[in-house]
Amino acid sequence: MNPTWHYLVERRQLWLRDRKLMASTVWLDALTNSMSIDETATSWELSIDAVQEIFEYCESHKDLIEAEAKEERRRLAIREIFL
């Protein structure tokens, strides 16, 4: 059974509803900067509920997020763009 997301909308991954912002972008920023849910909500101007939903989605879909990042790095390498 798929959960009902209130703040997220599905494209390939989930994006924040009404914003051009991938859930994984918010989550990875929070992880990289060791931010709490409250700090993340403040930093991104999001509700705490939205950030909790983002974390829930991303933590349960780590494999998908990692696979898509790997694929994006491969596409960039083909174009000789290295990060």
HUHU-V274212 format. One record per backbone hydrogen bond with DSSP energy under -1.0 kcal/mol. CO is the residue of the C=O (numbers start at 1). NH is the residue of the N-H. If there is no record, write none. Layout:
BEGIN
co	nh
CO	NH
CO	NH
END
This chain:
BEGIN
co	nh
7	17
9	15
13	11
14	23
15	9
16	19
19	21
21	16
22	26
23	27
24	28
25	29
26	30
27	31
28	32
29	33
30	35
31	34
36	40
37	41
38	42
39	43
40	44
41	46
47	51
48	52
49	53
50	54
51	55
52	56
53	57
54	58
55	59
56	60
61	65
62	66
63	67
64	68
65	69
66	70
67	71
68	72
69	73
70	74
71	75
72	76
73	77
74	78
75	79
76	81
77	80
END
